[in-house]
Every structure is written in C-alpha cells, then in structure tokens.
C-alpha cells in the first residue's frame, strides 16, 4: 500500500477534526440516541441542498461593500464557511438571501 506524505497529512487533519467534533457532549448524546433508535445518520440529518457562494457574489447580491460584508460576519448575520483544500471563504446562499438588501 503506497501512502504519500500529502495523503497522510490530510488523513491526520481529518482525524483531528473528527476528534474535536466527538469531544462535544451533545454530539456524543445524539450519536447514542441514533444508535438506540437503529437509525442511520442520513435518515436523521437532511442533506443540505443549498449552494455556497463566494464573497464577491454575496456583495453583488446584497449590494454591499467588503467592509459591510465583514461587519455582517462580526455581527453574526452571515457565517463564513471555509472550504477545503485551501480554506477559501464562502457563504450559504440561503443565508445570504435571508438578509434584506441594503437600502
């Protein structure tokens, strides 16, 4: 079995992310309840059919400046999502569309 360093690094990062998630007591309790019910997670957690959009698209949709976009993030109006592998910032389109356009 051939394993390269990059593949190993990705595997370690995924393991660290999973470890962080599994330390959350709510997640552990949820997993226990799901196992007791005999459910699979795909039955319990609906798939998100939303799409991710770039910051430039958000600014265009909402007709706002970059500084206003950053302000919306600080205020919690928008939640940035870092996408692998390079950690590009994107936003859920449904969350963007839920914000009224700037007057």
C-alpha positions in Angstrom: 0.0 0.0 0.0 1.5 3.3 -1.1 0.9 6.3 1.2 2.3 9.7 0.3 3.0 12.4 2.8 0.3 14.7 1.5 -2.3 12.0 1.8 -1.1 11.2 5.3 -1.3 14.9 6.3 -4.9 15.1 5.0 -5.8 11.9 6.9 -4.3 13.3 10.2 -6.2 16.6 9.7 -9.5 14.8 9.2 -8.8 12.7 12.3 -8.1 15.9 14.3 -11.4 17.5 13.1 -13.3 14.3 13.9 -11.7 14.2 17.4 -12.8 17.8 18.1 -16.3 17.0 17.0 -16.6 13.9 19.0 -15.5 15.7 22.2 -18.7 17.7 22.1 -21.1 16.0 24.6 -24.2 17.0 22.5 -22.8 15.1 19.5 -22.0 12.1 21.6 -25.5 12.0 23.1 -27.0 12.4 19.6 -25.0 9.5 18.3 -26.0 7.3 21.3 -29.7 8.1 20.7 -29.5 7.5 17.0 -27.8 4.1 17.6 -30.5 3.2 20.1 -33.2 4.0 17.6 -31.4 2.0 14.9 -31.4 5.0 12.6 -28.7 5.9 10.1 -27.5 9.5 10.1 -28.7 10.0 6.6 -32.2 9.3 7.8 -31.9 11.8 10.7 -29.9 14.7 9.2 -31.3 16.0 5.9 -28.8 16.7 3.2 -28.3 20.4 2.5 -29.4 21.3 -1.0 -28.1 24.8 -0.6 -25.1 26.1 -2.5 -22.0 28.0 -1.4 -21.2 31.4 -2.9 -18.1 33.5 -3.0 -17.8 36.8 -1.0 -17.8 38.7 -4.3 -21.2 37.1 -5.2 -22.6 38.0 -1.7 -21.5 41.6 -2.2 -23.2 41.7 -5.6 -26.4 40.1 -4.4 -26.7 42.3 -1.3 -25.2 45.4 -3.0 -22.8 45.9 -0.1 -19.1 46.8 0.3 -16.4 44.4 1.5 -16.3 46.3 4.9 -20.1 45.8 5.3 -19.7 42.1 4.5 -17.1 41.8 7.2 -19.4 43.7 9.6 -22.2 41.3 8.8 -19.8 38.4 9.7 -18.8 40.1 13.0 -22.4 40.7 13.9 -23.4 37.1 13.1 -25.7 37.9 10.3 -23.6 35.8 8.0 -21.5 32.8 8.9 -18.4 32.2 6.7 -17.6 28.6 5.6 -14.0 27.6 4.9 -13.9 25.2 2.0 -11.2 22.6 1.6 -8.5 22.2 0.4 -7.2 25.8 0.6 -9.7 27.2 3.1 -11.5 29.6 0.7 -14.2 31.6 2.3 -17.8 31.1 1.0 -21.3 31.6 2.3 -24.5 29.6 2.2 -26.8 31.2 -0.5 -29.9 30.7 1.6 -28.4 32.7 4.5 -27.4 35.5 2.1 -30.9 35.6 0.6 -32.4 35.8 4.1 -30.8 39.2 4.6 -32.7 42.2 3.2 -30.8 44.3 0.6 -29.2 47.4 1.9 -31.3 50.5 1.2 
